[in-house]
Amino acid sequence: MNTIGYHYIVEAAGCDPAVLGSPDRMRDLLVQAAKVADMGIRTSYFYRFSPSGVSGVVIISESHLSVHTWPEQRYAALDVFLCGEEGKPEAAIRFILNELASTDAHVTEIKRGIQDEDAYTHAMVTWDETFNKSST
Amino acid sequence: MNTIGYHYIVEAAGCDPAVLGSPDRMRDLLVQAAKVADMGIRTSYFYRFSPSGVSGVVIISESHLSVHTWPEQRYAALDVFLCGEEGKPEAAIRFILNELASTDAHVTEIKRGIQDEDAYTHAMVTWDETFNKSST
């Protein structure tokens, strides 16, 4: 069995606080993102934490999406973990960042489960993205 | 509100396949680990995927633990994400690796939600651990 997974760690800045503060909207967004990425959804769990942030997880086959949000800071800590070569995790991230109207994202892609003799390791690449938004 | 979080990405090798293959044992283990780390548990969800792996998440306040296992490879991809300075994430990881009887772990600690002008970034440090197990 292939243990390789692709795990994207995203710090999303400048996001719409109305979306970040709503468990229902965040759930809809991450569930839609999983569908955009051709991931099979098992279940999801989202809740509001004090005073106004949201935490949530979408469980997909052998994989997951998770988010923790701070609406006051317009910030979301997003994870997309996808095992195997199926699915389109970068499409999921692009969809989420666009729906959140994020202005800046700091992304690390971690290739997980790389076999190295008797152990496993991971490899990382990091980049920044800036989105030019027309002011509304 | 403090956006800083500590996210541990762990590749655990040489684990006990009987534990890795049991959703109930993996759930018990991660729930116990959350308690060891003084994390308040909201909910958990674990399931077996074909042919014998387990995926699971424990949702804790503003944070989560997740795992995906490959018993045939004695391998588990483990994440512990804890927001704020409360809790003891390294204690949780040590507990899990010990209960899994892992022989080797490759760990990256990611400090998330570091404010950098209008954006957020993260910082990483990586290390390997080898555990000397007496053969049984």
Boltz contact constraints between the chains, C-beta under 6 A:
constraints:
  - contact:
      token1: [A, 1]
      token2: [B, 70]
      max_distance: 6.0
  - contact:
      token1: [A, 1]
      token2: [B, 72]
      max_distance: 6.0
  - contact:
      token1: [A, 3]
      token2: [B, 70]
      max_distance: 6.0
  - contact:
      token1: [A, 3]
      token2: [B, 73]
      max_distance: 6.0
  - contact:
      token1: [A, 3]
      token2: [B, 75]
      max_distance: 6.0
  - contact:
      token1: [A, 5]
      token2: [B, 77]
      max_distance: 6.0
  - contact:
      token1: [A, 11]
      token2: [B, 120]
      max_distance: 6.0
  - contact:
      token1: [A, 11]
      token2: [B, 122]
      max_distance: 6.0
  - contact:
      token1: [A, 13]
      token2: [B, 119]
      max_distance: 6.0
  - contact:
      token1: [A, 13]
      token2: [B, 120]
      max_distance: 6.0
  - contact:
      token1: [A, 43]
      token2: [B, 45]
      max_distance: 6.0
  - contact:
      token1: [A, 45]
      token2: [B, 43]
      max_distance: 6.0
  - contact:
      token1: [A, 45]
      token2: [B, 59]
      max_distance: 6.0
  - contact:
      token1: [A, 49]
      token2: [B, 62]
      max_distance: 6.0
  - contact:
      token1: [A, 55]
      token2: [B, 62]
      max_distance: 6.0
  - contact:
      token1: [A, 57]
      token2: [B, 57]
      max_distance: 6.0
  - contact:
      token1: [A, 59]
      token2: [B, 45]
      max_distance: 6.0
  - contact:
      token1: [A, 62]
      token2: [B, 49]
      max_distance: 6.0
  - contact:
      token1: [A, 62]
      token2: [B, 55]
      max_distance: 6.0
  - contact:
      token1: [A, 62]
      token2: [B, 68]
      max_distance: 6.0
  - contact:
      token1: [A, 64]
      token2: [B, 66]
      max_distance: 6.0
  - contact:
      token1: [A, 66]
      token2: [B, 64]
      max_distance: 6.0
  - contact:
      token1: [A, 68]
      token2: [B, 62]
      max_distance: 6.0
  - contact:
      token1: [A, 70]
      token2: [B, 1]
      max_distance: 6.0
  - contact:
      token1: [A, 70]
      token2: [B, 3]
      max_distance: 6.0
  - contact:
      token1: [A, 72]
      token2: [B, 1]
      max_distance: 6.0
  - contact:
      token1: [A, 73]
      token2: [B, 3]
      max_distance: 6.0
  - contact:
      token1: [A, 75]
      token2: [B, 3]
      max_distance: 6.0
  - contact:
      token1: [A, 75]
      token2: [B, 120]
      max_distance: 6.0
  - contact:
      token1: [A, 77]
      token2: [B, 5]
      max_distance: 6.0
  - contact:
      token1: [A, 77]
      token2: [B, 112]
      max_distance: 6.0
  - contact:
      token1: [A, 77]
      token2: [B, 113]
      max_distance: 6.0
  - contact:
      token1: [A, 104]
      token2: [B, 119]
      max_distance: 6.0
  - contact:
      token1: [A, 106]
      token2: [B, 121]
      max_distance: 6.0
  - contact:
      token1: [A, 112]
      token2: [B, 77]
      max_distance: 6.0
  - contact:
      token1: [A, 113]
      token2: [B, 77]
      max_distance: 6.0
  - contact:
      token1: [A, 119]
      token2: [B, 13]
      max_distance: 6.0
  - contact:
      token1: [A, 119]
      token2: [B, 104]
      max_distance: 6.0
  - contact:
      token1: [A, 120]
      token2: [B, 11]
      max_distance: 6.0
  - contact:
      token1: [A, 120]
      token2: [B, 13]
      max_distance: 6.0
  - contact:
      token1: [A, 120]
      token2: [B, 75]
      max_distance: 6.0
  - contact:
      token1: [A, 121]
      token2: [B, 106]
      max_distance: 6.0
  - contact:
      token1: [A, 122]
      token2: [B, 11]
      max_distance: 6.0
